[in-house]
Amino acid sequence: MLEIIILVVILALLFDISNGWNDSANAIATVVSTRVLTPLQAVLMAASMNILGAMTSTAVARTIGTGIVAPADITEPVVASALIAGFVWNGVMTFLGLPVSASHALIGGVMGAAIAHGGIEILNLAGLTKIFTALLTSPIIGIFFGYLFMKMLMRFFANVSPGIVNKYFGRLQILSSGVMAFSHGMNDAQKAMGVITLALVSGGYLGTLEVPFWVIISCAIAMGLGTAVGGWRVIKTLGHQMLKLQPVHGFAAETSAIVVIAGASTLGMPVSTTHVITTSIMGVGATKRLSAVRWGVAGKILMAWVFTLPMCIGIAWLAYKILSAFGLQ
């Protein structure tokens, strides 16, 4: 039904907006907290770079389109239910000021709706193994990269005064923040592209999982709009409450996260940009001393991460059952 496809596209764009809203902190929390850029300058730069990054590649979109469930095994209401779950969870967590993984939210949503539609056996276990391997290992790599890169910078600039270090790294942080926003768009915006393409294939509107240009540009703009709104509570959590940052710390965390995210995007592997930048910040903070990281705040973030997947599976399952009750299957 064309009406359902239109609904899926609208929900996917809303999901992308909510994704950018929560994830704006990924690119600008450090550069705002260190006062290198004003909040307005930061969000405008991040939104622009998000859009450019989203138009660079579709490798992640193709992974999302086939890795969770085969397009032939689902219907448009399954995709709509998944997007409802992701949008609701992103919105609630952003309101609470907690960074969450939009990747986990969307993947959990697709899983829950697919299970409600055809049972657990329709899930692509091989594809999910690849996806979850990337999602679970990337934060670990992020914390190690952050720690090692910051240690390297500390050793290299050990005899330089803190004032000079922060002056020059403040300028470099503008660059690293922009590239971080670019890599965020390169990975995260593609997830909604993949879901829209999945719905178009399952509905018979496309013959292959090649992402149409109008899907690419629509998702890129939606992600940019969400980032431009700015999830200020999340930015406060990451940029101020978890760790006191100087420009050199922000540069180290962003550069470490960029390496992980861009590498995964090139390989077509969806990762949580939120998890990667957060653990990179933790790794950088641990070089000062373990107590420099406010682990109580980090614990709240971790709990939000843990609950994201099961909650979105449950919300999507319920959303599909409600749509089914109205004759949409």
DOKOLDREN-982215 format. One record per residue (C-alpha): residue number from 0; residue in one letter; z, x, y. Coordinates in Angstrom, 3 decimals. Each point is the difference from the previous one (the first is absolute). Layout:
DOKOLDREN-982215
+-----+---------+----------+----------+----------+
| num | residuo |        w |        u |        v |
+-----+---------+----------+----------+----------+
| NUM |       A |        Z |        X |        Y |
...
+-----+---------+----------+----------+----------+
***
This chain:
DOKOLDREN-982215
+-----+---------+----------+----------+----------+
| num | residuo |        w |        u |        v |
+-----+---------+----------+----------+----------+
|   0 |       M |    0.000 |    0.000 |    0.000 |
|   1 |       L |   -1.006 |    1.335 |    3.393 |
|   2 |       E |    3.191 |   -1.378 |    1.560 |
|   3 |       I |    2.141 |    2.127 |   -2.312 |
|   4 |       I |   -2.029 |    3.117 |    0.806 |
|   5 |       I |    0.522 |   -0.634 |    3.715 |
|   6 |       L |    3.737 |   -0.455 |   -0.652 |
|   7 |       V |    0.093 |    3.280 |   -1.943 |
|   8 |       V |   -1.708 |    1.870 |    2.842 |
|   9 |       I |    2.408 |   -1.460 |    2.575 |
|  10 |       L |    3.023 |    0.844 |   -2.160 |
|  11 |       A |   -1.319 |    3.521 |   -0.632 |
|  12 |       L |   -0.383 |    0.612 |    3.735 |
|  13 |       L |    3.509 |   -1.374 |    0.629 |
|  14 |       F |    1.279 |    2.319 |   -2.717 |
|  15 |       D |   -1.756 |    2.938 |    1.679 |
|  16 |       I |    1.559 |   -0.945 |    3.346 |
|  17 |       S |    3.463 |   -0.165 |   -1.593 |
|  18 |       N |   -0.717 |    3.311 |   -1.734 |
|  19 |       G |   -0.874 |    1.672 |    3.294 |
|  20 |       W |    3.009 |   -1.674 |    1.660 |
|  21 |       N |    2.438 |    1.490 |   -2.522 |
|  22 |       D |   -1.856 |    3.270 |   -0.490 |
|  23 |       S |   -0.522 |    0.823 |    3.676 |
|  24 |       A |    3.254 |    1.904 |   -0.393 |
|  25 |       N |   -1.706 |    2.335 |   -2.478 |
|  26 |       A |   -2.196 |    1.492 |    2.696 |
|  27 |       I |    2.037 |   -0.334 |    3.173 |
|  28 |       A |    3.725 |   -0.070 |   -0.872 |
|  29 |       T |    0.318 |    3.770 |    0.284 |
|  30 |       V |   -2.177 |    0.435 |    3.089 |
|  31 |       V |    1.880 |   -2.796 |    1.836 |
|  32 |       S |    3.466 |    1.148 |   -1.071 |
|  33 |       T |   -0.714 |    3.547 |    1.217 |
|  34 |       R |   -1.343 |   -1.445 |    3.300 |
|  35 |       V |   -3.280 |    1.873 |   -0.322 |
|  36 |       L |   -1.858 |   -3.263 |    0.740 |
|  37 |       T |    1.101 |   -3.271 |    1.570 |
|  38 |       P |    0.086 |   -3.003 |   -2.353 |
|  39 |       L |   -3.132 |   -1.479 |    1.603 |
|  40 |       Q |   -1.954 |    3.251 |   -0.245 |
|  41 |       A |    1.094 |    0.407 |   -3.627 |
|  42 |       V |   -1.008 |   -3.471 |   -1.199 |
|  43 |       L |   -3.379 |    0.114 |    1.736 |
|  44 |       M |   -0.774 |    3.369 |   -1.546 |
|  45 |       A |    1.209 |   -1.109 |   -3.445 |
|  46 |       A |   -1.954 |   -3.262 |    0.107 |
|  47 |       S |   -3.229 |    1.808 |    0.915 |
|  48 |       M |    0.439 |    2.625 |   -2.711 |
|  49 |       N |    0.913 |   -2.681 |   -2.557 |
|  50 |       I |   -3.332 |   -1.721 |    0.629 |
|  51 |       L |   -1.962 |    3.256 |   -0.312 |
|  52 |       G |    1.808 |    0.952 |   -3.205 |
|  53 |       A |   -0.581 |   -3.410 |   -1.569 |
|  54 |       M |   -3.765 |    0.384 |    0.452 |
|  55 |       T |   -0.181 |    3.435 |   -1.619 |
|  56 |       S |    0.084 |   -0.783 |   -3.724 |
|  57 |       T |    0.257 |   -2.833 |   -2.535 |
|  58 |       A |    1.203 |    1.961 |   -3.048 |
|  59 |       V |    3.485 |   -1.533 |    0.113 |
|  60 |       A |   -1.467 |   -3.489 |    0.468 |
|  61 |       R |   -1.984 |    0.366 |   -3.224 |
|  62 |       T |    3.119 |    1.130 |   -1.875 |
|  63 |       I |    1.930 |   -3.054 |    1.204 |
|  64 |       G |   -2.963 |   -2.241 |   -0.851 |
|  65 |       T |   -0.102 |    1.027 |   -3.664 |
|  66 |       G |    3.238 |    1.828 |   -0.807 |
|  67 |       I |    2.423 |   -2.936 |   -0.183 |
|  68 |       V |   -2.072 |   -2.700 |   -1.653 |
|  69 |       A |   -3.695 |   -0.523 |   -0.748 |
|  70 |       P |   -1.779 |   -2.219 |    2.583 |
|  71 |       A |   -1.354 |   -2.229 |   -2.785 |
|  72 |       D |    3.546 |   -0.834 |   -1.158 |
|  73 |       I |    1.290 |   -1.484 |    3.256 |
|  74 |       T |   -0.827 |   -2.603 |    2.605 |
|  75 |       E |    0.131 |   -0.193 |    3.783 |
|  76 |       P |    3.405 |   -1.825 |   -0.026 |
|  77 |       V |    1.429 |    2.985 |   -1.908 |
|  78 |       V |   -1.073 |    2.298 |    2.822 |
|  79 |       A |    1.268 |   -2.454 |    2.635 |
|  80 |       S |    3.419 |   -0.137 |   -1.703 |
|  81 |       A |    0.208 |    3.790 |   -0.110 |
|  82 |       L |   -0.740 |    0.239 |    3.715 |
|  83 |       I |    2.567 |   -2.673 |    0.857 |
|  84 |       A |    2.648 |    2.024 |   -1.829 |
|  85 |       G |   -0.949 |    3.250 |    1.744 |
|  86 |       F |   -0.145 |   -1.595 |    3.442 |
|  87 |       V |    3.371 |   -1.736 |   -0.371 |
|  88 |       W |    1.761 |    3.113 |   -1.296 |
|  89 |       N |   -1.483 |    2.298 |    2.667 |
|  90 |       G |    0.962 |   -2.433 |    2.750 |
|  91 |       V |    3.590 |   -0.481 |   -1.157 |
|  92 |       M |    0.631 |    3.720 |   -0.488 |
|  93 |       T |   -1.506 |    0.859 |    3.382 |
|  94 |       F |    2.272 |   -2.583 |    1.643 |
|  95 |       L |    2.971 |    1.671 |   -1.733 |
|  96 |       G |   -1.150 |    3.423 |    1.203 |
|  97 |       L |   -0.623 |    1.417 |   -3.472 |
|  98 |       P |   -3.126 |    2.012 |   -0.872 |
|  99 |       V |   -1.538 |   -1.271 |   -3.234 |
| 100 |       S |   -3.017 |    0.809 |   -2.107 |
| 101 |       A |   -2.858 |   -2.386 |    0.716 |
| 102 |       S |   -1.632 |    1.559 |   -3.055 |
| 103 |       H |    2.845 |   -1.086 |   -2.260 |
| 104 |       A |    0.019 |   -3.419 |    1.669 |
| 105 |       L |   -3.709 |   -0.611 |   -0.549 |
| 106 |       I |   -0.117 |    1.432 |   -3.512 |
| 107 |       G |    3.083 |   -2.002 |   -0.971 |
| 108 |       G |   -1.609 |   -3.091 |    1.497 |
| 109 |       V |   -3.186 |    0.422 |   -2.027 |
| 110 |       M |    2.030 |    0.608 |   -3.152 |
| 111 |       G |    2.207 |   -3.062 |    0.495 |
| 112 |       A |   -2.866 |   -2.358 |    0.800 |
| 113 |       A |   -2.131 |    1.361 |   -2.860 |
| 114 |       I |    2.867 |   -0.475 |   -2.470 |
| 115 |       A |    0.508 |   -3.570 |    1.224 |
| 116 |       H |   -3.727 |   -0.640 |   -0.461 |
| 117 |       G |   -0.774 |    1.609 |   -3.356 |
| 118 |       G |    3.084 |    1.692 |   -1.381 |
| 119 |       I |    1.041 |    3.629 |   -0.080 |
| 120 |       E |   -2.824 |    0.923 |   -2.374 |
| 121 |       I |   -2.648 |   -0.237 |    2.745 |
| 122 |       L |    1.533 |    2.925 |    1.896 |
| 123 |       N |   -1.922 |    3.279 |   -0.127 |
| 124 |       L |    2.739 |    2.274 |   -1.368 |
| 125 |       A |   -2.120 |    3.160 |    0.195 |
| 126 |       G |   -0.858 |   -0.676 |    3.644 |
| 127 |       L |    3.605 |   -0.873 |    0.860 |
| 128 |       T |    1.168 |    3.235 |   -1.619 |
| 129 |       K |   -2.264 |    1.980 |    2.341 |
| 130 |       I |    1.127 |   -2.022 |    3.019 |
| 131 |       F |    3.721 |    0.272 |   -0.728 |
| 132 |       T |   -0.266 |    3.695 |   -0.817 |
| 133 |       A |   -1.351 |    0.563 |    3.508 |
| 134 |       L |    2.560 |   -2.311 |    1.607 |
| 135 |       L |    2.987 |    1.558 |   -1.766 |
| 136 |       T |   -0.933 |    3.683 |    0.249 |
| 137 |       S |   -1.187 |    0.032 |    3.636 |
| 138 |       P |    3.497 |   -0.453 |    1.537 |
| 139 |       I |    1.332 |    2.854 |   -2.151 |
| 140 |       I |   -2.861 |    2.226 |    1.124 |
| 141 |       G |    0.659 |   -1.125 |    3.594 |
| 142 |       I |    3.659 |    1.092 |   -0.013 |
| 143 |       F |   -0.864 |    3.409 |   -1.484 |
| 144 |       F |   -2.909 |    0.574 |    2.396 |
| 145 |       G |    2.190 |   -0.978 |    2.949 |
| 146 |       Y |    2.791 |    2.331 |   -1.077 |
| 147 |       L |   -2.248 |    2.985 |   -0.799 |
| 148 |       F |   -2.194 |   -0.336 |    3.099 |
| 149 |       M |    3.025 |   -0.265 |    2.301 |
| 150 |       K |    1.598 |    3.023 |   -1.676 |
| 151 |       M |   -3.203 |    1.954 |    0.599 |
| 152 |       L |   -0.063 |   -0.965 |    3.684 |
| 153 |       M |    3.681 |    0.913 |    0.397 |
| 154 |       R |   -0.601 |    3.449 |   -1.452 |
| 155 |       F |   -3.169 |    0.616 |    2.007 |
| 156 |       F |    1.551 |   -1.065 |    3.332 |
| 157 |       A |    3.526 |    1.287 |   -0.675 |
| 158 |       N |   -0.040 |    2.335 |    3.023 |
| 159 |       V |   -1.580 |   -2.461 |    2.455 |
| 160 |       S |    2.239 |   -1.996 |    2.328 |
| 161 |       P |    0.422 |   -3.720 |   -0.850 |
| 162 |       G |   -1.339 |   -0.990 |    3.420 |
| 163 |       I |   -3.312 |    1.768 |   -0.533 |
| 164 |       V |   -0.278 |   -1.284 |   -3.576 |
| 165 |       N |    0.484 |   -3.610 |    1.079 |
| 166 |       K |   -2.379 |    0.383 |    2.942 |
| 167 |       Y |   -2.932 |    1.089 |   -2.155 |
| 168 |       F |    0.799 |   -2.160 |   -2.991 |
| 169 |       G |    0.242 |   -2.990 |    2.315 |
| 170 |       R |   -3.688 |    0.481 |    0.739 |
| 171 |       L |   -0.816 |    0.608 |   -3.656 |
| 172 |       Q |    1.907 |   -3.134 |   -0.933 |
| 173 |       I |   -2.470 |   -2.130 |    1.951 |
| 174 |       L |   -2.719 |    1.378 |   -2.261 |
| 175 |       S |    2.016 |   -0.467 |   -3.205 |
| 176 |       S |    0.975 |   -3.549 |    0.985 |
| 177 |       G |   -3.644 |   -0.899 |    0.627 |
| 178 |       V |   -1.130 |    1.439 |   -3.333 |
| 179 |       M |    2.903 |   -1.792 |   -1.716 |
| 180 |       A |   -1.227 |   -3.310 |    1.451 |
| 181 |       F |   -3.544 |    0.844 |   -1.138 |
| 182 |       S |    1.145 |    0.733 |   -3.575 |
| 183 |       H |    2.080 |   -3.202 |    0.035 |
| 184 |       G |   -3.080 |   -2.073 |    0.812 |
| 185 |       M |   -1.986 |    1.988 |   -2.562 |
| 186 |       N |    2.381 |   -1.083 |   -2.788 |
| 187 |       D |    1.819 |   -3.204 |    0.966 |
| 188 |       A |   -2.746 |   -2.067 |    1.639 |
| 189 |       Q |   -2.097 |    0.404 |   -3.131 |
| 190 |       K |    2.475 |   -1.983 |   -2.093 |
| 191 |       A |   -0.859 |   -3.245 |    1.767 |
| 192 |       M |   -3.697 |    0.953 |   -0.194 |
| 193 |       G |    0.362 |    0.339 |   -3.752 |
| 194 |       V |    1.687 |   -3.384 |   -0.345 |
| 195 |       I |   -2.644 |   -1.812 |    2.091 |
| 196 |       T |   -2.759 |    1.657 |   -2.035 |
| 197 |       L |    1.814 |   -0.959 |   -3.196 |
| 198 |       A |    0.016 |   -3.645 |    1.104 |
| 199 |       L |   -3.689 |    0.128 |    0.977 |
| 200 |       V |   -0.965 |    1.389 |   -3.413 |
| 201 |       S |    2.195 |   -2.449 |   -1.948 |
| 202 |       G |   -1.484 |   -2.875 |    2.015 |
| 203 |       G |   -3.570 |    1.118 |   -0.675 |
| 204 |       Y |   -0.763 |    0.920 |    3.627 |
| 205 |       L |   -0.479 |    3.691 |   -0.862 |
| 206 |       G |   -1.480 |    1.619 |   -3.075 |
| 207 |       T |    1.811 |    3.359 |    0.264 |
| 208 |       L |    3.208 |    1.374 |    1.470 |
| 209 |       E |   -1.812 |    1.689 |    2.887 |
| 210 |       V |    1.950 |   -0.912 |    3.129 |
| 211 |       P |   -2.193 |   -1.830 |    2.584 |
| 212 |       F |   -0.083 |    1.439 |    3.512 |
| 213 |       W |    1.402 |   -3.181 |    1.571 |
| 214 |       V |    3.047 |    0.320 |   -2.289 |
| 215 |       I |    0.487 |    3.645 |    1.024 |
| 216 |       I |   -0.188 |   -0.677 |    3.739 |
| 217 |       S |    2.145 |   -3.161 |   -0.182 |
| 218 |       C |    2.801 |    1.734 |   -1.931 |
| 219 |       A |   -0.168 |    3.056 |    2.259 |
| 220 |       I |    0.426 |   -2.097 |    3.143 |
| 221 |       A |    2.791 |   -2.090 |   -1.572 |
| 222 |       M |    1.908 |    3.152 |   -0.956 |
| 223 |       G |   -0.464 |    1.359 |    3.514 |
| 224 |       L |    1.270 |   -3.231 |    1.574 |
| 225 |       G |    3.109 |    0.037 |   -2.174 |
| 226 |       T |    0.684 |    3.607 |    0.936 |
| 227 |       A |   -0.499 |   -0.798 |    3.692 |
| 228 |       V |    2.726 |   -2.660 |   -0.196 |
| 229 |       G |    2.396 |    2.691 |   -1.214 |
| 230 |       G |    2.873 |   -0.672 |   -2.411 |
| 231 |       W |    2.643 |    1.297 |    2.401 |
| 232 |       R |    2.979 |   -0.703 |   -2.265 |
| 233 |       V |   -1.629 |    2.033 |   -2.766 |
| 234 |       I |   -0.876 |    2.754 |    2.485 |
| 235 |       K |    3.670 |    0.127 |    1.063 |
| 236 |       T |    1.109 |    0.273 |   -3.637 |
| 237 |       L |   -2.378 |    2.855 |   -0.858 |
| 238 |       G |   -0.058 |    1.838 |    3.318 |
| 239 |       H |    3.624 |   -0.259 |    1.136 |
| 240 |       Q |    2.426 |   -1.323 |   -2.588 |
| 241 |       M |   -0.921 |    2.063 |   -3.068 |
| 242 |       L |   -0.277 |    3.440 |    1.621 |
| 243 |       K |    0.184 |    1.556 |    3.463 |
| 244 |       L |   -3.456 |    1.485 |    0.499 |
| 245 |       Q |   -1.411 |    2.748 |    2.205 |
| 246 |       P |   -3.779 |    0.427 |    0.513 |
| 247 |       V |   -0.198 |    2.778 |   -2.601 |
| 248 |       H |    1.625 |   -2.299 |   -2.584 |
| 249 |       G |   -2.387 |   -2.827 |    0.829 |
| 250 |       F |   -2.989 |    2.327 |   -0.317 |
| 251 |       A |    1.205 |    1.341 |   -3.351 |
| 252 |       A |    0.664 |   -3.474 |   -1.434 |
| 253 |       E |   -3.334 |   -1.420 |    1.162 |
| 254 |       T |   -2.029 |    2.991 |   -1.161 |
| 255 |       S |    1.629 |   -0.115 |   -3.446 |
| 256 |       A |   -0.669 |   -3.725 |   -0.306 |
| 257 |       I |   -3.621 |    0.423 |    1.146 |
| 258 |       V |   -0.719 |    2.483 |   -2.809 |
| 259 |       V |    1.349 |   -2.397 |   -2.643 |
| 260 |       I |   -1.611 |   -3.188 |    1.378 |
| 261 |       A |   -3.409 |    1.477 |    0.789 |
| 262 |       G |   -0.156 |    1.705 |   -3.387 |
| 263 |       A |    0.835 |   -3.247 |   -1.805 |
| 264 |       S |   -2.519 |   -1.977 |    2.084 |
| 265 |       T |   -2.767 |    2.466 |   -0.844 |
| 266 |       L |    0.784 |   -0.468 |   -3.696 |
| 267 |       G |   -0.003 |   -3.785 |    0.391 |
| 268 |       M |    3.710 |   -0.234 |   -0.817 |
| 269 |       P |    2.063 |   -2.555 |    1.950 |
| 270 |       V |    3.310 |    1.413 |    1.229 |
| 271 |       S |    2.747 |   -1.384 |    2.172 |
| 272 |       T |   -0.399 |    1.632 |    3.401 |
| 273 |       T |    3.469 |   -1.340 |    0.840 |
| 274 |       H |    1.576 |    1.741 |   -2.983 |
| 275 |       V |   -1.820 |    3.254 |    0.676 |
| 276 |       I |    0.881 |    0.327 |    3.706 |
| 277 |       T |    3.595 |   -1.121 |   -0.603 |
| 278 |       T |    0.594 |    2.525 |   -2.772 |
| 279 |       S |   -1.760 |    2.690 |    2.048 |
| 280 |       I |    2.500 |   -0.664 |    2.809 |
| 281 |       M |    2.827 |    0.247 |   -2.548 |
| 282 |       G |   -1.375 |    3.318 |   -1.253 |
| 283 |       V |   -0.225 |    1.364 |    3.536 |
| 284 |       G |    3.542 |   -1.182 |    0.765 |
| 285 |       A |    1.370 |    1.633 |   -3.140 |
| 286 |       T |   -1.016 |    3.427 |    1.356 |
| 287 |       K |    2.607 |   -0.376 |    2.750 |
| 288 |       R |    2.748 |   -1.120 |   -2.373 |
| 289 |       L |    0.247 |   -2.868 |   -2.442 |
| 290 |       S |    2.406 |   -1.844 |    2.294 |
| 291 |       A |   -2.641 |    0.011 |    2.766 |
| 292 |       V |   -1.700 |   -2.887 |   -1.779 |
| 293 |       R |    1.906 |   -3.252 |    0.382 |
| 294 |       W |   -0.048 |   -0.850 |   -3.693 |
| 295 |       G |    1.535 |   -3.437 |    0.586 |
| 296 |       V |   -3.101 |   -1.016 |    1.951 |
| 297 |       A |   -2.183 |    1.701 |   -2.612 |
| 298 |       G |    1.791 |   -2.020 |   -2.688 |
| 299 |       K |   -0.865 |   -3.293 |    1.718 |
| 300 |       I |   -3.636 |    1.085 |    0.181 |
| 301 |       L |    0.080 |    0.921 |   -3.696 |
| 302 |       M |    1.399 |   -3.412 |   -0.935 |
| 303 |       A |   -2.833 |   -1.702 |    1.890 |
| 304 |       W |   -2.471 |    2.143 |   -1.946 |
| 305 |       V |    1.618 |   -0.840 |   -3.353 |
| 306 |       F |   -0.094 |   -3.745 |    0.627 |
| 307 |       T |   -3.545 |   -0.122 |    1.431 |
| 308 |       L |   -1.918 |   -0.090 |   -3.289 |
| 309 |       P |    2.130 |   -2.563 |   -1.911 |
| 310 |       M |    0.431 |   -2.231 |    3.047 |
| 311 |       C |   -3.735 |   -0.084 |    0.704 |
| 312 |       I |   -0.758 |   -0.678 |   -3.668 |
| 313 |       G |    2.377 |   -2.959 |    0.197 |
| 314 |       I |   -1.265 |   -1.319 |    3.350 |
| 315 |       A |   -3.649 |    0.215 |   -1.123 |
| 316 |       W |    0.803 |   -1.708 |   -3.319 |
| 317 |       L |    1.681 |   -2.850 |    1.899 |
| 318 |       A |   -2.816 |   -0.210 |    2.563 |
| 319 |       Y |   -2.588 |   -0.309 |   -2.776 |
| 320 |       K |    1.990 |   -2.758 |   -1.719 |
| 321 |       I |    0.195 |   -1.912 |    3.297 |
| 322 |       L |   -3.751 |    0.364 |    0.593 |
| 323 |       S |   -0.617 |   -1.115 |   -3.589 |
| 324 |       A |    2.085 |   -3.119 |    0.599 |
| 325 |       F |   -2.504 |   -0.893 |    2.742 |
| 326 |       G |   -2.909 |    0.487 |   -2.409 |
| 327 |       L |   -0.955 |    3.541 |    1.087 |
| 328 |       Q |   -0.331 |    2.257 |   -3.039 |
+-----+---------+----------+----------+----------+
***
